[in-house]
């Protein structure tokens, strides 16, 4: 299955394992909670989905690569203790707490999180001396006499032996104690993730047209060559930083992340072409509605590669506008919730400034705790920082105000300014989206290029959220007509199949 379906399977398992009965006990006892075993090639997102799940479920996450562990670090060090059995004192060997188990308790102590995921990667690469102990842990969740706390679900992962020389096949006894999920790379699934993660548009547009380059593992006379989704994402981030710092990317950079000479060379050629069109086409002017006739003439006569790249440039710029607008909306909603909480706490007998300080302190602590527990995404963390920035500004505005009525009046006025500024920005973004559809209509009408734009906008969750909140006449018009055209084709196909 693809990584998205695997993620859903793990989510369901976690929800089931963390279900309690009316007495507060877990319905499935710890020893019956089969750990999940993800088996799939490297770089397809096994670790990434664990971070996403921890964030979405609001639980903690501890990750370990088992190749780094010896018997001692996994189960702890032996020591001699003195015990009495039947009146006879004996020396007994015990073990210090396992580093893995201790890290779970440390996280619980630091963050207050009581439930979480323990992710053990490269589980099928453990040393032979550690292998029997892993069997015990997978069934009983015990290392060296120290048990994994209740409420922590074990997820493991490994690569098939053809991808890792150190990997070993699990025996039947081990497989009978896990929930095994085989994962394979899938471009469409990764594209959804990559769009939300703002992967470089050149990467997305290249792979959209060259899906055979998405995942490659080959053995040649020169050794193994590999291209993975992880490699594409890491290269994307590096390209964005190179562009931000005015550094030119070359083929030497590409080959560091795309470890296949042919693919690296082909993407370098496309990236150069992408930058060429980015310089030649006035993307911002087009989105602002300033469509010069020579541009329309050039686009109308351009080849598919040029048109495809231009559409990618336009959509990339628009999606960045939409993302910033949606994120600003979420921050304002967060600030609004805090203001409501500020109003509710006004009857507790503390000053407005102290009340606001208590609010900001709680949010700040929550963010720090979430980062330690790894239950916050980068976007969520940034959103909390921006919320805090707004609250700090409000705190300065109400400093020295003793009564809540005056403080609330100031807050309403300042919040209103933020909302009005946001609405102006949203209106400008809506205009740019309408201009995109007007440009596409002028150049191509309802041809395949328009269908490509409508499809990409529809597939982007943030664009859909933006349109649902602020509307877009151009999208409604062309989406409706294209859907009608597709339905007409389907009706004609069905009629043709009838035996009249």
C-alpha positions as CSV (number, residue, x, y, z in Angstrom):
1,X,0.0,0.0,0.0
2,X,1.1,3.6,-0.3
3,X,2.4,5.6,2.6
4,X,-0.9,7.5,3.0
5,X,-2.9,4.4,3.5
6,X,-0.2,3.0,5.9
7,X,-0.5,6.2,7.9
8,X,-4.3,5.7,8.2
9,X,-3.8,2.1,9.3
10,X,-1.4,3.2,12.0
11,X,-3.7,6.0,13.1
12,X,-6.6,3.4,13.5
13,X,-4.3,1.0,15.5
14,X,-3.2,3.8,17.8
15,X,-6.8,4.9,18.5
16,X,-7.8,1.3,19.2
17,X,-4.8,0.6,21.5
18,X,-5.5,3.8,23.5
19,X,-9.2,3.0,24.0
20,X,-10.1,2.5,27.7
21,X,-13.0,0.7,29.3
22,X,-15.3,2.2,32.0
23,X,-12.7,1.5,34.7
24,X,-9.9,3.4,32.9
25,X,-8.0,0.3,31.8
26,X,-6.9,-0.2,28.2
27,X,-9.3,-2.5,26.4
28,X,-6.4,-4.3,24.7
29,X,-3.7,-5.2,27.3
30,X,-0.2,-4.1,26.6
31,X,1.1,-7.6,25.8
32,X,-1.7,-8.0,23.2
33,X,-1.0,-4.7,21.5
34,X,0.9,-5.8,18.4
35,X,3.6,-3.4,17.3
36,X,3.2,-2.0,13.8
37,X,6.0,-3.1,11.4
38,X,6.4,-0.9,8.4
39,X,8.5,-2.6,5.6
40,X,9.4,-0.5,2.6
41,X,12.2,1.0,0.6
42,X,14.2,3.9,2.0
43,X,13.2,7.5,1.6
44,X,9.5,7.1,1.1
45,X,8.3,8.9,4.2
46,X,8.1,6.3,7.0
47,X,9.6,8.7,9.6
48,X,7.7,11.7,8.3
49,X,4.3,10.0,8.9
50,X,5.2,9.3,12.5
51,X,5.8,13.0,13.1
52,X,2.5,13.9,11.3
53,X,0.6,11.3,13.4
54,X,2.0,12.6,16.7
55,X,1.0,16.1,15.8
56,X,-2.5,15.2,14.5
57,X,-3.3,13.0,17.5
58,X,-1.7,15.3,20.0
59,X,0.6,12.7,21.6
60,X,4.3,12.4,22.1
61,X,6.9,10.9,19.8
62,X,10.2,9.2,20.6
63,X,12.3,7.9,17.7
64,X,15.3,5.6,17.7
65,X,17.4,4.0,15.0
66,X,18.1,0.5,16.2
67,X,21.3,0.1,14.3
68,X,23.0,2.5,16.8
69,X,22.1,0.3,19.8
70,X,24.1,-2.4,21.5
71,X,22.7,-4.9,24.1
72,X,23.8,-2.6,26.9
73,X,22.2,0.6,25.6
74,X,19.0,-1.2,24.8
75,X,18.4,-3.1,28.1
76,X,20.7,-1.2,30.5
77,X,23.8,-2.2,32.4
78,X,23.9,-5.1,34.9
79,X,24.4,-4.5,38.6
80,X,24.3,-6.6,41.7
81,X,21.6,-6.0,44.3
82,X,21.0,-7.8,47.6
83,X,17.6,-9.5,48.1
84,X,16.1,-11.8,50.6
85,X,14.2,-15.0,49.6
86,X,12.6,-17.1,52.3
87,X,14.8,-15.6,54.9
88,X,18.0,-16.2,52.8
89,X,19.8,-13.2,51.4
90,X,21.1,-13.5,47.8
91,X,23.0,-11.5,45.3
92,X,20.8,-10.8,42.3
93,X,21.7,-9.4,38.9
94,X,19.5,-6.5,37.9
95,X,19.7,-3.9,35.1
96,X,19.8,-0.1,35.0
97,X,17.0,1.4,33.0
98,X,17.2,1.1,29.3
99,X,18.1,4.3,27.4
100,X,15.1,3.8,25.3
101,X,12.6,3.3,28.2
102,X,14.3,6.2,30.1
103,X,13.8,8.6,27.2
104,X,10.1,7.9,27.3
105,X,9.9,8.7,31.0
106,X,12.0,11.8,30.5
107,X,9.7,13.1,27.8
108,X,6.6,12.4,30.0
109,X,8.3,14.3,32.9
110,X,9.3,17.3,30.8
111,X,6.1,17.7,28.9
112,X,3.3,16.2,30.9
113,X,2.4,14.0,27.9
114,X,1.1,10.6,29.0
115,X,0.6,8.9,25.7
116,X,2.7,8.6,22.6
117,X,4.5,6.7,19.9
118,X,7.8,4.9,20.3
119,X,9.2,4.6,16.8
120,X,12.0,2.1,16.3
121,X,13.5,2.4,12.9
122,X,15.7,-0.2,11.1
123,X,14.3,-2.8,13.4
124,X,15.5,-5.7,11.2
125,X,19.1,-4.4,11.4
126,X,19.7,-5.0,15.1
127,X,22.8,-7.0,16.1
128,X,22.5,-10.8,16.7
129,X,23.0,-10.3,20.5
130,X,20.1,-7.8,20.6
131,X,17.7,-9.8,18.4
132,X,16.3,-12.1,21.1
133,X,15.7,-9.2,23.4
134,X,13.8,-7.3,20.7
135,X,11.5,-10.4,20.4
136,X,10.7,-10.0,24.1
137,X,10.2,-6.3,23.8
138,X,7.9,-6.6,20.8
139,X,5.6,-8.9,22.8
140,X,5.8,-7.7,26.4
141,X,7.2,-4.1,25.9
142,X,9.9,-4.9,28.4
143,X,13.7,-4.1,28.2
144,X,15.9,-5.6,31.0
145,X,13.0,-5.7,33.5
146,X,11.8,-2.2,32.8
147,X,8.5,-1.9,31.1
148,X,7.3,0.7,28.5
149,X,4.7,2.9,30.2
150,X,1.1,2.3,29.4
151,X,-0.3,4.5,26.7
152,X,2.8,4.2,24.5
153,X,2.3,2.4,21.2
154,X,5.3,0.8,19.5
155,X,5.8,1.3,15.7
156,X,8.8,-0.2,14.0
157,X,10.1,0.1,10.5
158,X,12.7,-1.5,8.3
159,X,13.9,-1.8,4.7
160,X,13.7,-5.0,2.7
161,X,16.9,-6.9,2.5
162,X,17.5,-5.9,-1.2
163,X,17.9,-2.3,0.0
164,X,20.0,-2.9,3.0
165,X,22.9,-5.4,3.3
166,X,22.5,-5.5,7.1
167,X,18.8,-6.2,7.0
168,X,17.5,-9.7,7.9
169,X,14.2,-11.3,7.2
170,X,12.0,-11.8,10.3
171,X,11.2,-15.3,11.3
172,X,7.6,-16.6,11.6
173,X,7.6,-16.3,15.4
174,X,8.4,-12.6,15.2
175,X,6.0,-11.9,12.3
176,X,3.2,-13.5,14.3
177,X,3.7,-10.8,17.0
178,X,3.5,-7.7,14.8
179,X,1.1,-5.8,12.5
180,X,3.1,-6.0,9.2
181,X,2.4,-3.3,6.6
182,X,4.2,-3.4,3.3
183,X,4.7,0.1,1.9
184,X,5.6,1.1,-1.7
185,X,6.4,4.5,-3.3
186,X,3.5,6.3,-4.9
187,X,3.8,9.7,-6.7
188,X,0.2,10.9,-6.4
189,X,0.3,10.3,-2.6
190,X,3.6,12.1,-2.2
191,X,2.4,14.9,-4.4
192,X,-0.4,15.7,-1.9
193,X,2.2,15.8,0.9
194,X,4.7,17.8,-1.2
195,X,2.1,20.4,-2.1
196,X,1.2,21.0,1.5
197,X,5.0,21.0,2.4
198,X,5.7,23.7,-0.3
199,X,8.2,21.6,-2.2
200,X,9.9,23.6,-4.9
201,X,7.5,24.0,-7.9
202,X,10.3,23.1,-10.3
203,X,10.5,19.7,-8.6
204,X,6.8,19.2,-8.6
205,X,6.3,20.2,-12.3
206,X,9.3,18.1,-13.4
207,X,8.0,15.0,-11.6
208,X,4.5,15.5,-12.8
209,X,5.8,15.1,-16.3
210,X,8.5,12.5,-15.5
211,X,7.1,10.2,-13.0
212,X,9.6,7.5,-13.9
213,X,12.2,9.7,-12.1
214,X,10.3,9.8,-8.8
215,X,11.8,6.7,-7.3
216,X,14.7,4.8,-8.7
217,X,17.0,2.1,-7.3
218,X,19.5,0.6,-9.8
219,X,22.6,-1.5,-9.6
220,X,25.2,-0.6,-12.3
221,X,28.8,-1.4,-12.9
222,X,29.7,1.8,-10.9
223,X,27.6,0.6,-7.9
224,X,24.1,1.4,-6.7
225,X,22.3,4.6,-7.7
226,X,19.2,5.8,-5.9
227,X,16.6,8.5,-6.2
228,X,14.0,8.8,-3.4
229,X,11.1,11.1,-2.3
230,X,13.4,12.1,0.6
231,X,16.1,13.1,-1.9
232,X,13.6,15.2,-3.9
233,X,12.4,17.0,-0.8
234,X,15.8,17.7,0.6
235,X,17.0,19.0,-2.8
236,X,13.9,21.2,-2.9
237,X,14.8,22.9,0.4
238,X,18.4,23.4,-0.8
239,X,17.2,25.0,-4.1
240,X,15.0,27.4,-2.2
241,X,17.8,28.4,0.1
242,X,20.2,28.7,-2.9
243,X,17.8,31.0,-4.6
244,X,17.2,33.0,-1.4
245,X,21.0,33.5,-1.0
246,X,21.7,34.2,-4.7
247,X,23.7,31.0,-5.2
248,X,23.6,29.2,-8.6
249,X,22.7,25.6,-8.5
250,X,24.6,23.2,-10.7
251,X,24.7,19.6,-11.7
252,X,27.1,18.8,-8.9
253,X,24.4,19.8,-6.4
254,X,21.8,17.7,-8.1
255,X,23.8,14.6,-8.0
256,X,24.3,14.9,-4.3
257,X,20.6,14.4,-3.7
258,X,19.6,12.6,-6.9
259,X,22.1,9.8,-6.9
260,X,21.5,8.8,-10.5
261,X,23.5,10.6,-13.1
262,X,20.9,10.5,-15.8
263,X,18.1,11.8,-13.6
264,X,20.3,14.5,-12.1
265,X,21.3,15.7,-15.6
266,X,17.7,15.7,-16.9
267,X,16.5,17.7,-13.9
268,X,19.3,20.2,-14.2
269,X,18.3,20.8,-17.8
270,X,14.7,21.3,-16.7
271,X,15.7,23.6,-13.8
272,X,17.7,25.8,-16.2
273,X,14.7,26.0,-18.5
274,X,12.4,26.8,-15.5
275,X,14.6,29.7,-14.5
276,X,14.8,30.9,-18.0
277,X,11.0,31.2,-18.3
278,X,10.8,32.7,-14.8
279,X,13.0,35.6,-16.0
280,X,11.2,36.0,-19.3
281,X,7.6,35.9,-18.2
282,X,6.3,38.7,-15.9
283,X,4.5,36.3,-13.5
284,X,3.5,39.0,-11.0
285,X,2.3,41.4,-13.7
286,X,0.1,38.6,-15.2
287,X,-1.4,37.9,-11.8
288,X,-2.0,41.6,-11.3
289,X,-4.0,41.7,-14.5
290,X,-1.4,43.4,-16.7
291,X,-1.5,41.2,-19.7
292,X,0.6,42.5,-22.6
293,X,-0.5,41.5,-26.1
294,X,3.0,40.2,-27.0
295,X,2.9,37.9,-23.9
296,X,-0.5,36.5,-25.0
297,X,0.8,36.0,-28.6
298,X,3.9,34.2,-27.3
299,X,1.9,32.0,-25.0
300,X,-0.5,31.1,-27.7
301,X,2.3,29.9,-30.0
302,X,4.5,28.3,-27.3
303,X,5.2,24.6,-27.2
304,X,3.9,22.3,-24.4
305,X,7.0,22.4,-22.3
306,X,7.0,26.2,-22.2
307,X,3.3,26.4,-21.5
308,X,3.5,23.7,-18.8
309,X,6.4,25.5,-17.1
310,X,4.6,28.9,-17.2
311,X,1.5,27.4,-15.7
312,X,3.7,26.0,-12.9
313,X,5.2,29.4,-12.3
314,X,1.8,31.1,-12.1
315,X,0.3,28.5,-9.8
316,X,3.4,28.6,-7.6
317,X,3.2,32.4,-7.1
318,X,-0.5,32.2,-6.5
319,X,-0.3,29.3,-4.1
320,X,2.3,31.2,-2.0
321,X,-0.1,34.2,-1.8
322,X,-3.0,31.9,-0.8
323,X,-0.8,30.1,1.8
324,X,0.2,33.4,3.5
325,X,-3.4,34.6,3.5
326,X,-4.8,31.3,4.9
327,X,-2.1,31.3,7.6
328,X,-2.8,34.8,8.5
329,X,-6.5,33.9,8.8
330,X,-5.6,31.0,11.2
331,X,-3.5,33.3,13.3
332,X,-6.4,35.8,13.6
333,X,-8.7,32.9,14.6
334,X,-6.2,31.9,17.3
335,X,-5.9,35.4,18.6
336,X,-9.7,35.7,18.6
337,X,-9.9,32.6,20.9
338,X,-7.4,34.1,23.2
339,X,-9.3,37.4,23.4
340,X,-12.5,35.4,24.3
341,X,-10.5,33.6,27.0
342,X,-9.2,37.0,28.2
343,X,-12.8,38.2,28.5
344,X,-13.9,35.1,30.4
345,X,-11.1,35.5,32.9
346,X,-11.9,39.2,33.5
347,X,-14.0,38.2,36.6
348,X,-11.1,36.5,38.4
349,X,-9.9,39.7,40.1
350,X,-6.5,40.2,38.4
351,X,-5.5,43.2,36.2
352,X,-5.9,43.1,32.4
353,X,-2.1,43.2,32.0
354,X,-1.7,40.2,34.4
355,X,-4.4,38.4,32.6
356,X,-2.8,38.9,29.2
357,X,0.6,37.9,30.6
358,X,-0.9,34.7,32.0
359,X,-2.4,33.9,28.5
360,X,0.9,34.5,26.7
361,X,2.8,32.4,29.2
362,X,0.4,29.5,28.8
363,X,0.7,29.5,25.0
364,X,4.5,29.9,25.2
365,X,4.8,26.9,27.6
366,X,2.4,24.9,25.4
367,X,4.6,25.5,22.4
368,X,7.8,24.5,24.2
369,X,6.1,21.4,25.5
370,X,4.8,20.5,22.1
371,X,8.2,20.9,20.5
372,X,9.8,18.7,23.1
373,X,7.1,16.0,22.7
374,X,7.4,16.4,18.9
375,X,3.6,16.8,18.7
376,X,3.8,20.1,16.9
377,X,4.4,20.6,13.2
378,X,6.7,23.4,12.0
379,X,3.6,25.2,10.7
380,X,1.8,24.9,14.1
381,X,4.9,26.1,15.9
382,X,5.2,29.1,13.6
383,X,1.5,29.9,14.0
384,X,1.8,29.9,17.8
385,X,4.8,32.3,17.5
386,X,2.8,34.7,15.3
387,X,-0.2,34.4,17.7
388,X,2.2,35.3,20.6
389,X,3.5,38.3,18.6
390,X,0.0,39.6,18.2
391,X,-0.8,39.1,21.9
392,X,2.5,40.9,22.9
393,X,1.4,43.8,20.8
394,X,-2.0,43.9,22.5
395,X,-0.3,43.7,25.9
396,X,1.7,46.8,25.1
397,X,-1.5,48.6,24.0
398,X,-3.3,47.8,27.3
399,X,-0.4,48.4,29.6
400,X,-1.4,50.7,32.4
401,X,-5.1,50.1,31.8
402,X,-6.7,49.1,35.1
403,X,-10.4,48.3,34.1
404,X,-11.5,45.6,31.7
405,X,-14.0,47.7,29.8
406,X,-11.3,50.1,28.6
407,X,-8.9,47.2,27.9
408,X,-11.5,45.3,25.9
409,X,-12.2,48.5,23.9
410,X,-8.6,48.9,23.0
411,X,-8.3,45.2,22.1
412,X,-11.4,45.3,19.9
413,X,-10.1,48.4,18.1
414,X,-6.6,46.8,17.5
415,X,-8.1,43.5,16.5
416,X,-10.4,45.2,14.1
417,X,-7.4,46.9,12.4
418,X,-5.8,43.4,11.9
419,X,-9.0,42.0,10.5
420,X,-9.5,44.9,8.0
421,X,-5.9,44.6,6.9
422,X,-6.3,40.9,6.4
423,X,-9.5,41.3,4.4
424,X,-7.8,43.8,2.1
425,X,-5.0,41.3,1.5
426,X,-7.5,38.5,0.9
427,X,-9.4,40.7,-1.6
428,X,-6.1,41.3,-3.5
429,X,-5.3,37.6,-3.5
430,X,-8.8,36.8,-4.8
431,X,-8.2,39.4,-7.6
432,X,-4.9,37.7,-8.5
433,X,-6.7,34.3,-8.7
434,X,-9.4,35.8,-11.0
435,X,-6.7,37.3,-13.1
436,X,-5.0,33.9,-13.5
437,X,-8.2,32.5,-14.9
438,X,-8.8,35.5,-17.1
439,X,-5.3,35.1,-18.6
440,X,-5.8,31.4,-19.2
441,X,-9.1,32.1,-20.8
442,X,-7.6,34.7,-23.1
443,X,-4.7,32.4,-24.1
444,X,-6.3,28.9,-24.2
445,X,-10.0,29.1,-23.5
446,X,-11.4,25.9,-21.9
447,X,-8.7,23.8,-23.4
448,X,-6.4,21.3,-21.6
449,X,-4.3,24.1,-20.1
450,X,-7.4,25.5,-18.3
451,X,-8.2,22.0,-17.1
452,X,-4.7,21.7,-15.8
453,X,-5.1,24.9,-13.8
454,X,-8.5,24.0,-12.4
455,X,-7.3,20.6,-11.5
456,X,-4.2,21.9,-9.6
457,X,-6.3,24.6,-7.8
458,X,-8.9,21.9,-6.8
459,X,-6.2,19.6,-5.6
460,X,-4.6,22.2,-3.3
461,X,-6.3,22.1,0.2
462,X,-5.3,25.7,1.0
463,X,-6.7,27.0,-2.4
464,X,-9.9,25.2,-1.7
465,X,-10.1,26.7,1.8
466,X,-9.4,30.2,0.4
467,X,-12.1,29.9,-2.3
468,X,-14.7,28.6,0.2
469,X,-14.0,31.6,2.4
470,X,-13.5,34.4,-0.2
471,X,-14.8,33.0,-3.5
472,X,-13.4,33.2,-7.0
473,X,-15.6,33.9,-10.0
474,X,-13.1,32.7,-12.5
475,X,-12.7,29.3,-10.7
476,X,-16.5,28.8,-10.3
477,X,-17.0,29.6,-14.0
478,X,-14.4,27.4,-15.5
479,X,-14.7,24.6,-12.9
480,X,-18.4,24.3,-13.7
481,X,-18.0,24.3,-17.5
482,X,-15.2,21.8,-17.4
483,X,-17.1,19.5,-15.2
484,X,-20.1,19.8,-17.6
485,X,-17.8,19.0,-20.5
486,X,-16.4,15.9,-18.7
487,X,-19.9,14.8,-17.9
488,X,-21.0,15.2,-21.5
489,X,-18.1,13.0,-22.7
490,X,-19.1,10.3,-20.2
491,X,-22.8,10.5,-21.4
492,X,-21.7,10.2,-25.0
493,X,-19.5,7.2,-24.2
494,X,-22.4,5.5,-22.4
495,X,-24.7,6.1,-25.3
496,X,-22.2,4.7,-27.8
497,X,-22.1,1.5,-25.8
498,X,-25.8,1.0,-26.0
499,X,-27.0,-1.7,-28.3
500,X,-29.6,0.3,-30.3
